[in-house]
Amino acid sequence: FTQEKDTSDINQSSITPTKREIKQTHTHTSRRARYIQQRHPSSNNPAHTYAQKNMPLLGLLKQVFSNKLVTDVRQPLFIFDIPQGEDTITYGFVAPELLFWVELGVVLLVTAICGALTSILIYNYIVRQRGTWNAYLVGYGIIIPICIAFPYVMIPLLEIENKILKFCHISIFPILTMFRCSEAMYGFSPPSVEHSHQTFMLYYANIPHIHFDPKTHVPLKSSWADVKEKLYYFVYELCVVGAVLSFLSPFDYVPWTVEEKGDGVLLLEEVGSLFRWNHILNNLMGASK
């Protein structure tokens, strides 16, 4: 007979963590929590959690803009070299980023909805009360401050980081609505726009100008020929702008060097440099820095 040792205490001690192991585990967990908080600062934000639970539309919009589109990770379909003096510059042809166009379409939809909602206030409290103090108070005290605050609220709320999408939030709804609100306050709206709630809302929800029938006050329909022509010019200009920006990108969008003089003080020589041929050509090429 062999005597078996009681291994219950040994097994228990082998699976029971020591105080040092517990401390290391807590330290690892706290580091991971800090890492998650740095990578996703809104994940532990109570307001963000409340918005996800009680505002499903906002959560859906955040999912749409989850890809920040900050860095271009597209792979070129084919590449080619262009000689540049003793060196060569390699260019690649990449396909359009479909997700960018989806996000841009969502931005346009959001701005259209905001414009339509704003038109209700403008029509009821400005157009119908034009010339009164109430109209100016609503225009300068409510509508225009909303337009100014719109990009400061929407861009952080949707966590948008792409510059073009930011530009759309800054320029489309705020600027158009401020100008159209001024039209409504001083009576310079286009003909047939103020005929009814529907026409007024349609005017504020659309970016381009809408032509109305002067007799029936109904928007004029576009022919298929006009739609094809506009689509052709859109695709054509998209390709041209993309090619020009791609050509200028290796030169930091400044193909002709401009010498900077002075120590930051605006001098007559610096003012004169604005009319130099290289500076003018950079501007004509659509250069921005």
ChimeraX commands (.cxc) that place a marker at each C-alpha (Angstrom):
marker #1 position 0.00,0.00,0.00 radius 0.5
marker #1 position 1.20,3.52,-0.81 radius 0.5
marker #1 position 0.10,6.46,1.20 radius 0.5
marker #1 position -1.54,9.20,-0.90 radius 0.5
marker #1 position -0.91,12.73,0.13 radius 0.5
marker #1 position -3.77,15.15,0.52 radius 0.5
marker #1 position -3.28,17.55,-2.33 radius 0.5
marker #1 position -6.33,19.68,-1.68 radius 0.5
marker #1 position -4.27,22.37,0.06 radius 0.5
marker #1 position -1.64,22.30,-2.68 radius 0.5
marker #1 position -4.20,22.66,-5.45 radius 0.5
marker #1 position -5.97,25.37,-3.57 radius 0.5
marker #1 position -2.80,27.34,-3.05 radius 0.5
marker #1 position -1.79,26.93,-6.69 radius 0.5
marker #1 position -4.97,28.55,-8.01 radius 0.5
marker #1 position -5.29,31.21,-5.36 radius 0.5
marker #1 position -3.56,34.41,-6.46 radius 0.5
marker #1 position -1.19,36.10,-4.12 radius 0.5
marker #1 position -1.41,39.71,-3.06 radius 0.5
marker #1 position 1.31,40.62,-5.55 radius 0.5
marker #1 position -0.56,38.93,-8.40 radius 0.5
marker #1 position -3.79,40.71,-7.44 radius 0.5
marker #1 position -1.94,44.02,-7.43 radius 0.5
marker #1 position -0.44,43.32,-10.85 radius 0.5
marker #1 position -3.87,42.33,-12.21 radius 0.5
marker #1 position -5.44,45.54,-10.94 radius 0.5
marker #1 position -2.57,47.56,-12.38 radius 0.5
marker #1 position -3.00,45.86,-15.78 radius 0.5
marker #1 position -6.75,46.47,-15.69 radius 0.5
marker #1 position -6.31,50.15,-14.81 radius 0.5
marker #1 position -3.77,50.58,-17.62 radius 0.5
marker #1 position -6.15,48.96,-20.07 radius 0.5
marker #1 position -8.96,51.22,-18.86 radius 0.5
marker #1 position -6.78,54.29,-19.37 radius 0.5
marker #1 position -5.81,53.03,-22.82 radius 0.5
marker #1 position -9.45,52.57,-23.81 radius 0.5
marker #1 position -10.29,55.99,-22.41 radius 0.5
marker #1 position -7.53,57.59,-24.49 radius 0.5
marker #1 position -8.45,55.74,-27.67 radius 0.5
marker #1 position -12.20,56.15,-27.22 radius 0.5
marker #1 position -12.76,59.11,-24.91 radius 0.5
marker #1 position -16.53,58.97,-25.33 radius 0.5
marker #1 position -16.89,55.29,-24.39 radius 0.5
marker #1 position -17.04,56.03,-20.64 radius 0.5
marker #1 position -18.77,59.38,-21.04 radius 0.5
marker #1 position -22.20,59.31,-19.32 radius 0.5
marker #1 position -23.65,61.67,-21.92 radius 0.5
marker #1 position -22.41,59.42,-24.71 radius 0.5
marker #1 position -23.92,56.35,-23.02 radius 0.5
marker #1 position -27.21,58.16,-22.49 radius 0.5
marker #1 position -27.28,59.25,-26.14 radius 0.5
marker #1 position -26.65,55.71,-27.35 radius 0.5
marker #1 position -29.48,54.29,-25.23 radius 0.5
marker #1 position -32.07,57.03,-25.67 radius 0.5
marker #1 position -31.16,58.51,-29.07 radius 0.5
marker #1 position -30.85,55.65,-31.56 radius 0.5
marker #1 position -30.70,58.07,-34.50 radius 0.5
marker #1 position -27.61,59.73,-33.07 radius 0.5
marker #1 position -26.03,56.32,-32.53 radius 0.5
marker #1 position -26.77,55.42,-36.14 radius 0.5
marker #1 position -25.15,58.63,-37.38 radius 0.5
marker #1 position -22.08,57.91,-35.26 radius 0.5
marker #1 position -21.81,54.51,-36.89 radius 0.5
marker #1 position -22.02,56.10,-40.33 radius 0.5
marker #1 position -19.16,58.48,-39.45 radius 0.5
marker #1 position -17.14,55.81,-37.60 radius 0.5
marker #1 position -14.56,55.83,-40.41 radius 0.5
marker #1 position -12.89,59.21,-39.90 radius 0.5
marker #1 position -11.39,59.32,-43.42 radius 0.5
marker #1 position -8.32,61.16,-42.18 radius 0.5
marker #1 position -5.64,59.06,-43.86 radius 0.5
marker #1 position -5.87,57.72,-47.39 radius 0.5
marker #1 position -5.36,53.96,-47.26 radius 0.5
marker #1 position -6.42,53.22,-50.82 radius 0.5
marker #1 position -4.10,51.11,-52.94 radius 0.5
marker #1 position -3.37,52.33,-56.49 radius 0.5
marker #1 position -4.81,50.33,-59.35 radius 0.5
marker #1 position -1.74,51.12,-61.45 radius 0.5
marker #1 position 1.26,53.45,-61.15 radius 0.5
marker #1 position 3.34,55.42,-63.63 radius 0.5
marker #1 position 6.41,57.68,-63.49 radius 0.5
marker #1 position 6.81,61.24,-64.74 radius 0.5
marker #1 position 10.36,62.60,-65.17 radius 0.5
marker #1 position 11.09,65.74,-63.18 radius 0.5
marker #1 position 14.57,66.97,-64.08 radius 0.5
marker #1 position 17.04,64.37,-62.87 radius 0.5
marker #1 position 14.42,62.67,-60.69 radius 0.5
marker #1 position 11.13,60.99,-61.40 radius 0.5
marker #1 position 7.81,61.35,-59.61 radius 0.5
marker #1 position 5.65,58.26,-59.24 radius 0.5
marker #1 position 1.90,58.65,-59.47 radius 0.5
marker #1 position -0.80,56.08,-58.88 radius 0.5
marker #1 position -4.40,55.86,-60.03 radius 0.5
marker #1 position -6.78,54.97,-57.21 radius 0.5
marker #1 position -10.50,54.30,-57.27 radius 0.5
marker #1 position -12.92,56.70,-55.56 radius 0.5
marker #1 position -13.58,56.21,-51.86 radius 0.5
marker #1 position -17.22,55.12,-51.82 radius 0.5
marker #1 position -17.53,55.54,-48.07 radius 0.5
marker #1 position -16.63,59.21,-48.40 radius 0.5
marker #1 position -19.51,59.78,-50.80 radius 0.5
marker #1 position -21.87,57.95,-48.46 radius 0.5
marker #1 position -20.84,60.17,-45.55 radius 0.5
marker #1 position -21.07,63.26,-47.74 radius 0.5
marker #1 position -24.61,62.26,-48.75 radius 0.5
marker #1 position -25.56,61.86,-45.09 radius 0.5
marker #1 position -24.14,65.31,-44.34 radius 0.5
marker #1 position -26.23,66.83,-47.12 radius 0.5
marker #1 position -29.31,65.00,-45.84 radius 0.5
marker #1 position -28.75,66.30,-42.30 radius 0.5
marker #1 position -28.28,69.87,-43.51 radius 0.5
marker #1 position -31.42,69.60,-45.67 radius 0.5
marker #1 position -33.48,68.43,-42.68 radius 0.5
marker #1 position -32.09,71.25,-40.52 radius 0.5
marker #1 position -32.89,73.77,-43.25 radius 0.5
marker #1 position -36.46,72.50,-43.56 radius 0.5
marker #1 position -37.00,72.67,-39.79 radius 0.5
marker #1 position -35.55,76.17,-39.63 radius 0.5
marker #1 position -37.86,77.31,-42.43 radius 0.5
marker #1 position -40.89,76.61,-40.22 radius 0.5
marker #1 position -39.73,79.19,-37.68 radius 0.5
marker #1 position -38.74,81.69,-40.34 radius 0.5
marker #1 position -42.02,81.41,-42.24 radius 0.5
marker #1 position -44.27,81.67,-39.17 radius 0.5
marker #1 position -42.37,84.27,-37.15 radius 0.5
marker #1 position -40.50,86.31,-39.77 radius 0.5
marker #1 position -42.33,86.16,-43.10 radius 0.5
marker #1 position -45.80,86.49,-41.58 radius 0.5
marker #1 position -44.63,89.17,-39.16 radius 0.5
marker #1 position -42.28,91.02,-41.48 radius 0.5
marker #1 position -41.54,94.58,-40.43 radius 0.5
marker #1 position -42.25,94.00,-36.74 radius 0.5
marker #1 position -39.85,93.78,-33.85 radius 0.5
marker #1 position -40.71,90.12,-33.39 radius 0.5
marker #1 position -39.39,89.28,-36.86 radius 0.5
marker #1 position -36.03,90.92,-36.19 radius 0.5
marker #1 position -35.78,89.41,-32.72 radius 0.5
marker #1 position -36.38,85.91,-34.09 radius 0.5
marker #1 position -33.99,86.48,-37.00 radius 0.5
marker #1 position -31.08,88.07,-35.14 radius 0.5
marker #1 position -31.75,86.51,-31.74 radius 0.5
marker #1 position -32.62,82.90,-32.61 radius 0.5
marker #1 position -32.02,81.89,-36.25 radius 0.5
marker #1 position -28.63,83.50,-36.85 radius 0.5
marker #1 position -27.18,82.35,-33.47 radius 0.5
marker #1 position -28.36,78.81,-34.29 radius 0.5
marker #1 position -26.53,79.02,-37.62 radius 0.5
marker #1 position -23.35,80.24,-35.94 radius 0.5
marker #1 position -23.46,77.51,-33.27 radius 0.5
marker #1 position -24.44,74.72,-35.70 radius 0.5
marker #1 position -20.91,73.55,-36.71 radius 0.5
marker #1 position -19.63,73.85,-33.13 radius 0.5
marker #1 position -22.36,71.44,-32.01 radius 0.5
marker #1 position -22.66,69.01,-34.93 radius 0.5
marker #1 position -18.98,68.37,-35.66 radius 0.5
marker #1 position -18.07,67.22,-32.10 radius 0.5
marker #1 position -21.44,65.47,-31.70 radius 0.5
marker #1 position -20.90,63.31,-34.79 radius 0.5
marker #1 position -17.12,63.13,-34.18 radius 0.5
marker #1 position -16.29,64.26,-37.72 radius 0.5
marker #1 position -12.59,64.64,-38.50 radius 0.5
marker #1 position -12.48,64.79,-42.30 radius 0.5
marker #1 position -11.77,68.35,-43.47 radius 0.5
marker #1 position -14.21,68.29,-46.39 radius 0.5
marker #1 position -17.05,67.02,-44.23 radius 0.5
marker #1 position -16.21,69.68,-41.65 radius 0.5
marker #1 position -16.27,72.31,-44.38 radius 0.5
marker #1 position -19.73,71.14,-45.47 radius 0.5
marker #1 position -21.05,71.47,-41.93 radius 0.5
marker #1 position -19.55,74.95,-41.65 radius 0.5
marker #1 position -20.57,76.35,-45.02 radius 0.5
marker #1 position -23.82,74.81,-46.30 radius 0.5
marker #1 position -26.51,75.13,-43.63 radius 0.5
marker #1 position -25.13,78.08,-41.59 radius 0.5
marker #1 position -24.23,80.38,-44.46 radius 0.5
marker #1 position -27.22,79.60,-46.68 radius 0.5
marker #1 position -29.69,79.92,-43.82 radius 0.5
marker #1 position -28.22,83.22,-42.62 radius 0.5
marker #1 position -28.48,84.74,-46.10 radius 0.5
marker #1 position -31.97,83.35,-46.67 radius 0.5
marker #1 position -33.07,84.54,-43.24 radius 0.5
marker #1 position -31.89,88.04,-44.18 radius 0.5
marker #1 position -33.93,87.75,-47.38 radius 0.5
marker #1 position -37.01,86.85,-45.38 radius 0.5
marker #1 position -36.52,89.68,-42.87 radius 0.5
marker #1 position -36.13,92.40,-45.49 radius 0.5
marker #1 position -38.44,91.02,-48.18 radius 0.5
marker #1 position -35.92,89.94,-50.83 radius 0.5
marker #1 position -36.89,86.28,-51.19 radius 0.5
marker #1 position -37.12,84.99,-54.77 radius 0.5
marker #1 position -40.55,85.00,-56.42 radius 0.5
marker #1 position -42.98,82.19,-55.48 radius 0.5
marker #1 position -40.81,81.09,-52.54 radius 0.5
marker #1 position -43.14,82.56,-49.92 radius 0.5
marker #1 position -46.33,81.35,-51.62 radius 0.5
marker #1 position -46.88,78.48,-49.15 radius 0.5
marker #1 position -45.25,76.48,-46.38 radius 0.5
marker #1 position -44.31,73.75,-48.86 radius 0.5
marker #1 position -42.52,76.00,-51.34 radius 0.5
marker #1 position -40.73,77.84,-48.53 radius 0.5
marker #1 position -39.58,74.60,-46.91 radius 0.5
marker #1 position -38.44,73.22,-50.27 radius 0.5
marker #1 position -36.41,76.38,-50.87 radius 0.5
marker #1 position -34.62,76.10,-47.51 radius 0.5
marker #1 position -34.01,72.36,-47.77 radius 0.5
marker #1 position -32.21,72.59,-51.13 radius 0.5
marker #1 position -28.76,73.97,-51.75 radius 0.5
marker #1 position -29.14,75.12,-55.38 radius 0.5
marker #1 position -31.67,77.70,-56.45 radius 0.5
marker #1 position -35.06,76.33,-57.47 radius 0.5
marker #1 position -37.06,77.79,-60.37 radius 0.5
marker #1 position -40.81,78.10,-59.84 radius 0.5
marker #1 position -43.59,78.58,-62.34 radius 0.5
marker #1 position -44.67,82.24,-61.89 radius 0.5
marker #1 position -48.34,81.34,-62.46 radius 0.5
marker #1 position -48.83,78.09,-60.56 radius 0.5
marker #1 position -45.94,78.59,-58.06 radius 0.5
marker #1 position -44.93,74.97,-58.61 radius 0.5
marker #1 position -41.26,73.98,-59.02 radius 0.5
marker #1 position -40.33,73.49,-62.65 radius 0.5
marker #1 position -39.29,69.94,-63.49 radius 0.5
marker #1 position -35.92,69.24,-65.04 radius 0.5
marker #1 position -35.72,67.26,-68.24 radius 0.5
marker #1 position -33.63,64.12,-68.52 radius 0.5
marker #1 position -31.37,65.97,-70.93 radius 0.5
marker #1 position -30.60,68.57,-68.23 radius 0.5
marker #1 position -29.94,65.84,-65.66 radius 0.5
marker #1 position -27.54,64.03,-68.00 radius 0.5
marker #1 position -25.76,67.25,-68.83 radius 0.5
marker #1 position -25.29,68.21,-65.16 radius 0.5
marker #1 position -24.12,64.70,-64.33 radius 0.5
marker #1 position -21.62,64.77,-67.17 radius 0.5
marker #1 position -20.15,68.09,-66.01 radius 0.5
marker #1 position -20.01,66.85,-62.41 radius 0.5
marker #1 position -18.02,63.73,-63.34 radius 0.5
marker #1 position -15.81,65.72,-65.72 radius 0.5
marker #1 position -14.95,68.40,-63.17 radius 0.5
marker #1 position -14.44,65.77,-60.48 radius 0.5
marker #1 position -11.82,64.04,-62.62 radius 0.5
marker #1 position -10.13,67.32,-63.55 radius 0.5
marker #1 position -9.95,68.59,-59.95 radius 0.5
marker #1 position -8.69,65.21,-58.74 radius 0.5
marker #1 position -5.98,65.16,-61.40 radius 0.5
marker #1 position -4.86,68.72,-60.64 radius 0.5
marker #1 position -4.69,68.12,-56.88 radius 0.5
marker #1 position -2.82,64.86,-57.41 radius 0.5
marker #1 position -0.32,66.64,-59.64 radius 0.5
marker #1 position 0.23,69.41,-57.08 radius 0.5
marker #1 position 0.42,67.20,-53.98 radius 0.5
marker #1 position 4.18,66.30,-54.32 radius 0.5
marker #1 position 4.92,70.05,-54.42 radius 0.5
marker #1 position 2.83,70.75,-51.30 radius 0.5
marker #1 position 0.38,72.51,-53.66 radius 0.5
marker #1 position 2.99,75.22,-54.40 radius 0.5
marker #1 position 4.64,74.24,-57.70 radius 0.5
marker #1 position 6.38,77.60,-58.10 radius 0.5
marker #1 position 8.59,78.65,-55.20 radius 0.5
marker #1 position 7.78,81.94,-53.51 radius 0.5
marker #1 position 10.60,83.56,-51.57 radius 0.5
marker #1 position 9.58,84.94,-48.20 radius 0.5
marker #1 position 11.25,88.15,-47.12 radius 0.5
marker #1 position 11.06,90.12,-43.93 radius 0.5
marker #1 position 10.75,89.03,-40.33 radius 0.5
marker #1 position 6.97,88.64,-40.19 radius 0.5
marker #1 position 6.28,92.39,-40.49 radius 0.5
marker #1 position 4.15,93.41,-43.46 radius 0.5
marker #1 position 6.57,95.36,-45.66 radius 0.5
marker #1 position 6.15,96.98,-49.04 radius 0.5
marker #1 position 8.33,94.28,-50.56 radius 0.5
marker #1 position 6.00,91.59,-49.20 radius 0.5
marker #1 position 2.98,93.39,-50.61 radius 0.5
marker #1 position 4.73,93.61,-53.94 radius 0.5
marker #1 position 5.46,89.88,-53.86 radius 0.5
marker #1 position 1.74,89.21,-54.18 radius 0.5
marker #1 position 1.94,90.35,-57.79 radius 0.5
marker #1 position 4.92,88.20,-58.77 radius 0.5
marker #1 position 4.34,85.72,-61.54 radius 0.5
marker #1 position 5.09,82.63,-59.43 radius 0.5
marker #1 position 2.67,83.68,-56.69 radius 0.5
marker #1 position -0.05,84.44,-59.23 radius 0.5
marker #1 position 0.46,81.08,-60.96 radius 0.5
marker #1 position 0.19,79.26,-57.64 radius 0.5
marker #1 position -3.15,80.92,-57.00 radius 0.5
marker #1 position -4.34,80.22,-60.53 radius 0.5
marker #1 position -3.53,76.55,-60.04 radius 0.5
marker #1 position -5.79,76.50,-57.02 radius 0.5
marker #1 position -2.88,76.15,-54.61 radius 0.5
marker #1 position -3.62,76.24,-50.89 radius 0.5
marker #1 position -1.26,75.81,-47.99 radius 0.5
marker link #1:1,2 radius 0.2
marker link #1:2,3 radius 0.2
marker link #1:3,4 radius 0.2
marker link #1:4,5 radius 0.2
marker link #1:5,6 radius 0.2
marker link #1:6,7 radius 0.2
marker link #1:7,8 radius 0.2
marker link #1:8,9 radius 0.2
marker link #1:9,10 radius 0.2
marker link #1:10,11 radius 0.2
marker link #1:11,12 radius 0.2
marker link #1:12,13 radius 0.2
marker link #1:13,14 radius 0.2
marker link #1:14,15 radius 0.2
marker link #1:15,16 radius 0.2
marker link #1:16,17 radius 0.2
marker link #1:17,18 radius 0.2
marker link #1:18,19 radius 0.2
marker link #1:19,20 radius 0.2
marker link #1:20,21 radius 0.2
marker link #1:21,22 radius 0.2
marker link #1:22,23 radius 0.2
marker link #1:23,24 radius 0.2
marker link #1:24,25 radius 0.2
marker link #1:25,26 radius 0.2
marker link #1:26,27 radius 0.2
marker link #1:27,28 radius 0.2
marker link #1:28,29 radius 0.2
marker link #1:29,30 radius 0.2
marker link #1:30,31 radius 0.2
marker link #1:31,32 radius 0.2
marker link #1:32,33 radius 0.2
marker link #1:33,34 radius 0.2
marker link #1:34,35 radius 0.2
marker link #1:35,36 radius 0.2
marker link #1:36,37 radius 0.2
marker link #1:37,38 radius 0.2
marker link #1:38,39 radius 0.2
marker link #1:39,40 radius 0.2
marker link #1:40,41 radius 0.2
marker link #1:41,42 radius 0.2
marker link #1:42,43 radius 0.2
marker link #1:43,44 radius 0.2
marker link #1:44,45 radius 0.2
marker link #1:45,46 radius 0.2
marker link #1:46,47 radius 0.2
marker link #1:47,48 radius 0.2
marker link #1:48,49 radius 0.2
marker link #1:49,50 radius 0.2
marker link #1:50,51 radius 0.2
marker link #1:51,52 radius 0.2
marker link #1:52,53 radius 0.2
marker link #1:53,54 radius 0.2
marker link #1:54,55 radius 0.2
marker link #1:55,56 radius 0.2
marker link #1:56,57 radius 0.2
marker link #1:57,58 radius 0.2
marker link #1:58,59 radius 0.2
marker link #1:59,60 radius 0.2
marker link #1:60,61 radius 0.2
marker link #1:61,62 radius 0.2
marker link #1:62,63 radius 0.2
marker link #1:63,64 radius 0.2
marker link #1:64,65 radius 0.2
marker link #1:65,66 radius 0.2
marker link #1:66,67 radius 0.2
marker link #1:67,68 radius 0.2
marker link #1:68,69 radius 0.2
marker link #1:69,70 radius 0.2
marker link #1:70,71 radius 0.2
marker link #1:71,72 radius 0.2
marker link #1:72,73 radius 0.2
marker link #1:73,74 radius 0.2
marker link #1:74,75 radius 0.2
marker link #1:75,76 radius 0.2
marker link #1:76,77 radius 0.2
marker link #1:77,78 radius 0.2
marker link #1:78,79 radius 0.2
marker link #1:79,80 radius 0.2
marker link #1:80,81 radius 0.2
marker link #1:81,82 radius 0.2
marker link #1:82,83 radius 0.2
marker link #1:83,84 radius 0.2
marker link #1:84,85 radius 0.2
marker link #1:85,86 radius 0.2
marker link #1:86,87 radius 0.2
marker link #1:87,88 radius 0.2
marker link #1:88,89 radius 0.2
marker link #1:89,90 radius 0.2
marker link #1:90,91 radius 0.2
marker link #1:91,92 radius 0.2
marker link #1:92,93 radius 0.2
marker link #1:93,94 radius 0.2
marker link #1:94,95 radius 0.2
marker link #1:95,96 radius 0.2
marker link #1:96,97 radius 0.2
marker link #1:97,98 radius 0.2
marker link #1:98,99 radius 0.2
marker link #1:99,100 radius 0.2
marker link #1:100,101 radius 0.2
marker link #1:101,102 radius 0.2
marker link #1:102,103 radius 0.2
marker link #1:103,104 radius 0.2
marker link #1:104,105 radius 0.2
marker link #1:105,106 radius 0.2
marker link #1:106,107 radius 0.2
marker link #1:107,108 radius 0.2
marker link #1:108,109 radius 0.2
marker link #1:109,110 radius 0.2
marker link #1:110,111 radius 0.2
marker link #1:111,112 radius 0.2
marker link #1:112,113 radius 0.2
marker link #1:113,114 radius 0.2
marker link #1:114,115 radius 0.2
marker link #1:115,116 radius 0.2
marker link #1:116,117 radius 0.2
marker link #1:117,118 radius 0.2
marker link #1:118,119 radius 0.2
marker link #1:119,120 radius 0.2
marker link #1:120,121 radius 0.2
marker link #1:121,122 radius 0.2
marker link #1:122,123 radius 0.2
marker link #1:123,124 radius 0.2
marker link #1:124,125 radius 0.2
marker link #1:125,126 radius 0.2
marker link #1:126,127 radius 0.2
marker link #1:127,128 radius 0.2
marker link #1:128,129 radius 0.2
marker link #1:129,130 radius 0.2
marker link #1:130,131 radius 0.2
marker link #1:131,132 radius 0.2
marker link #1:132,133 radius 0.2
marker link #1:133,134 radius 0.2
marker link #1:134,135 radius 0.2
marker link #1:135,136 radius 0.2
marker link #1:136,137 radius 0.2
marker link #1:137,138 radius 0.2
marker link #1:138,139 radius 0.2
marker link #1:139,140 radius 0.2
marker link #1:140,141 radius 0.2
marker link #1:141,142 radius 0.2
marker link #1:142,143 radius 0.2
marker link #1:143,144 radius 0.2
marker link #1:144,145 radius 0.2
marker link #1:145,146 radius 0.2
marker link #1:146,147 radius 0.2
marker link #1:147,148 radius 0.2
marker link #1:148,149 radius 0.2
marker link #1:149,150 radius 0.2
marker link #1:150,151 radius 0.2
marker link #1:151,152 radius 0.2
marker link #1:152,153 radius 0.2
marker link #1:153,154 radius 0.2
marker link #1:154,155 radius 0.2
marker link #1:155,156 radius 0.2
marker link #1:156,157 radius 0.2
marker link #1:157,158 radius 0.2
marker link #1:158,159 radius 0.2
marker link #1:159,160 radius 0.2
marker link #1:160,161 radius 0.2
marker link #1:161,162 radius 0.2
marker link #1:162,163 radius 0.2
marker link #1:163,164 radius 0.2
marker link #1:164,165 radius 0.2
marker link #1:165,166 radius 0.2
marker link #1:166,167 radius 0.2
marker link #1:167,168 radius 0.2
marker link #1:168,169 radius 0.2
marker link #1:169,170 radius 0.2
marker link #1:170,171 radius 0.2
marker link #1:171,172 radius 0.2
marker link #1:172,173 radius 0.2
marker link #1:173,174 radius 0.2
marker link #1:174,175 radius 0.2
marker link #1:175,176 radius 0.2
marker link #1:176,177 radius 0.2
marker link #1:177,178 radius 0.2
marker link #1:178,179 radius 0.2
marker link #1:179,180 radius 0.2
marker link #1:180,181 radius 0.2
marker link #1:181,182 radius 0.2
marker link #1:182,183 radius 0.2
marker link #1:183,184 radius 0.2
marker link #1:184,185 radius 0.2
marker link #1:185,186 radius 0.2
marker link #1:186,187 radius 0.2
marker link #1:187,188 radius 0.2
marker link #1:188,189 radius 0.2
marker link #1:189,190 radius 0.2
marker link #1:190,191 radius 0.2
marker link #1:191,192 radius 0.2
marker link #1:192,193 radius 0.2
marker link #1:193,194 radius 0.2
marker link #1:194,195 radius 0.2
marker link #1:195,196 radius 0.2
marker link #1:196,197 radius 0.2
marker link #1:197,198 radius 0.2
marker link #1:198,199 radius 0.2
marker link #1:199,200 radius 0.2
marker link #1:200,201 radius 0.2
marker link #1:201,202 radius 0.2
marker link #1:202,203 radius 0.2
marker link #1:203,204 radius 0.2
marker link #1:204,205 radius 0.2
marker link #1:205,206 radius 0.2
marker link #1:206,207 radius 0.2
marker link #1:207,208 radius 0.2
marker link #1:208,209 radius 0.2
marker link #1:209,210 radius 0.2
marker link #1:210,211 radius 0.2
marker link #1:211,212 radius 0.2
marker link #1:212,213 radius 0.2
marker link #1:213,214 radius 0.2
marker link #1:214,215 radius 0.2
marker link #1:215,216 radius 0.2
marker link #1:216,217 radius 0.2
marker link #1:217,218 radius 0.2
marker link #1:218,219 radius 0.2
marker link #1:219,220 radius 0.2
marker link #1:220,221 radius 0.2
marker link #1:221,222 radius 0.2
marker link #1:222,223 radius 0.2
marker link #1:223,224 radius 0.2
marker link #1:224,225 radius 0.2
marker link #1:225,226 radius 0.2
marker link #1:226,227 radius 0.2
marker link #1:227,228 radius 0.2
marker link #1:228,229 radius 0.2
marker link #1:229,230 radius 0.2
marker link #1:230,231 radius 0.2
marker link #1:231,232 radius 0.2
marker link #1:232,233 radius 0.2
marker link #1:233,234 radius 0.2
marker link #1:234,235 radius 0.2
marker link #1:235,236 radius 0.2
marker link #1:236,237 radius 0.2
marker link #1:237,238 radius 0.2
marker link #1:238,239 radius 0.2
marker link #1:239,240 radius 0.2
marker link #1:240,241 radius 0.2
marker link #1:241,242 radius 0.2
marker link #1:242,243 radius 0.2
marker link #1:243,244 radius 0.2
marker link #1:244,245 radius 0.2
marker link #1:245,246 radius 0.2
marker link #1:246,247 radius 0.2
marker link #1:247,248 radius 0.2
marker link #1:248,249 radius 0.2
marker link #1:249,250 radius 0.2
marker link #1:250,251 radius 0.2
marker link #1:251,252 radius 0.2
marker link #1:252,253 radius 0.2
marker link #1:253,254 radius 0.2
marker link #1:254,255 radius 0.2
marker link #1:255,256 radius 0.2
marker link #1:256,257 radius 0.2
marker link #1:257,258 radius 0.2
marker link #1:258,259 radius 0.2
marker link #1:259,260 radius 0.2
marker link #1:260,261 radius 0.2
marker link #1:261,262 radius 0.2
marker link #1:262,263 radius 0.2
marker link #1:263,264 radius 0.2
marker link #1:264,265 radius 0.2
marker link #1:265,266 radius 0.2
marker link #1:266,267 radius 0.2
marker link #1:267,268 radius 0.2
marker link #1:268,269 radius 0.2
marker link #1:269,270 radius 0.2
marker link #1:270,271 radius 0.2
marker link #1:271,272 radius 0.2
marker link #1:272,273 radius 0.2
marker link #1:273,274 radius 0.2
marker link #1:274,275 radius 0.2
marker link #1:275,276 radius 0.2
marker link #1:276,277 radius 0.2
marker link #1:277,278 radius 0.2
marker link #1:278,279 radius 0.2
marker link #1:279,280 radius 0.2
marker link #1:280,281 radius 0.2
marker link #1:281,282 radius 0.2
marker link #1:282,283 radius 0.2
marker link #1:283,284 radius 0.2
marker link #1:284,285 radius 0.2
marker link #1:285,286 radius 0.2
marker link #1:286,287 radius 0.2
marker link #1:287,288 radius 0.2
marker link #1:288,289 radius 0.2
view
